[in-house]
Amino acid sequence: MLKIYHNPRCSKSRQTLQLIESNGVTANVVEYLKQPLSAAELSEILDLLRLEPRELMRTKEKAYKENGLDNPDLGRDELITAMIANPILIERPIVIHNNTAIIGRPPEKVLDIL
């Protein structure tokens, strides 16, 4: 089953979910701002995306600067912990299907894994 880490307030996330549904695919929708991820889940997502934590972070969010997350000395675990504490920092939407993950920006990227 396809899983989307979704923020309903984000237009790109809504557009991505709409594309998934319009292609007849049922999505397991995880509103990650309401259902926080565990460190293990986030680490697995990063591995599937082949990204380091900072590459999945929304660096223009206030919480990024307020928490000093631009410090290059912070390691993977510290950045993952920060994203769990401040899930607004996680880029969205993340779509996982058949052990493949993408970030739905632009939303049409989701078509690559359907």
Phi, psi and omega in degrees: 000146179280139178237136176235127172272111199237142170238107184296346178274352182263125182297321180294323178293317178297317180296321180295315178298320179297318178298318179300309183294324180290345175265013175075018181260133176274130182250140168274107186268122177248111175277090191295344176284335178263329181242084185303146178281154172273167178298321180295317178298314182294321177297319178296318178298315179301318179296317179297323179281346185059046180236156169270157185309315183299330180289343179258002184265143175275094189288349179267356177291145180304320182298334180295309181286319181301328182263009177063032184283356175279359179293116183293346180279349180289134182266178182307308183298320180294320179289321176297316177301319179295321180290327177292319179289331182229073186298344176299340180285345183280127177299148184218162348279154174253130180239132179237128179210128179052045177064024175236141181232148175218162169259128185281059176225106359287162183306329182297342178301334181297334180298335180294336183246002177282000000 
